[in-house]
Amino acid sequence: MNSRRLLVLAIALLMFPQIAQTLYSPALGEIGRAFGVGPQAAGQTASVYFLAFAVGVVTWGRVCDLIGRRPSMLAGLAIYALASVWALSVSSFTGLLMAQAMGAFGAAVGSVVTQTLLRDRFEGVQLSQVFSLVGMALAASPALGLFSGSMLVQSFGYRGVLGALLLLALGLWFWSWGALPETRPPQQTSAGLIETLARMLRDWSIWRSAVCVASFNIALFSYYSLGPFMFERLGLSASAFGYSGVVLALGSGFGAWLNKRLLRRGFSALQLIRFAALVGLTGGVGVWRLQDSGVFVLPMVLVVLAFGMAIPNILGSALANYADRRGTAGALLGLLYYLLIGGGLMLAAWSQALGETLMVCNGIVLLLVFGARKAFV
């Protein structure tokens, strides 16, 4: 399979977990009504999803080092499809939560295994460029999922969303069955999970990578958790918040595109991460200064642009020293920054201060990379 076809399939597989979650979001209101639960209970599906997803990241990362990338991918997609069938047949909210957890566990394969096979095929600057291209596609995933989910709920209810997710998982399974190669190196060793964890916990570059990935993600997702309340306080409609998500998705995509262009012009990954943090910090100051007006969305574009620039460079170089155990190391790195993101978002929700959150997140990245001499290796 040539690199271009592999990349197209990899992008589809990486988009799958994001689309699966955002496609589901517009159905939460109807799910609450259908099962007779309130908004807080219906919102538990998101918490269940991310907890099960974190477990899946560790599991599939380890499994793909032991049995290979291709069988792991097929198994994870099959589990998601089975979970969707289960969700369509449940009669209780508890059953739906269990099906959601099972689906999230399977969907995690699209993130960690796909990143691993990309690291198998590409290295160095080429890998950062690949992640930049992936970043442009991922930037569109939330907007695509929210829009499609809204249309499906309006036409078919929450079961329409579940049916669409089932068809999506089956489509990706058959595509992977026919086109996904096995990229696990033949000399791959079965590095121990505990051994790898101990090595990574002693590795400063891993901690720096995880904190930087978490910081940029907290800055991005704090908008989605705090933004609705800011819009409400300013007397702006919920639909206006939805349209702002499309604008920010375009900003993130532009950041990933700009990053790819600058890499081709010879800029280093570390230079671009520093620049992204400065841009994000500038955006955070703008949001803080303009938080009493709806135009605070404009400097927020700088924050998501910084996300689109920085994440490909961090992920592209984070595991360069773990080539003999990419799946296991990728899983543990993912678990580490997912835990940091979860804790950071809890603090952001507690503070209800978007501008200050953005400034702190980008300031942390600047402190970590300002004096560094090389990228995250």
Secondary structure, DSSP 8 states (H G I E B T S, - for coil): --HHHHHHHHHHHHHHHHHHHHHHGGGHHHHHHHHT--HHHHTHHHHHHHHHHHHHHHHHHHHHHHH-HHHHHHHHHHHHHHHHHHHHH--SHHHHHHHHHHHHHHHTHHHHHHHHHHHHH--HHHHHHHHHHHHHHHHHHHHHHHHHHHHHHHHH-HHHHHHHHHHHHHHHHHHHHHH------TT-----HHHHHHHHHT-HHHHHHHHHHHHHHHHHHHHHHHHHHHHHHTT--HHHHHHHHHHHHHHHHHHHHHHHHHHHTT--HHHHHHHHHHHHHHHHHHHHHTTTSGGGHHHHHHHHHHHHHHHHHHHHHTTGGGGGGHHHHHHHHHHHHHHHHHHHHHHHHHHT-HHHHHHHHHHHHHHHHTT-SSS--
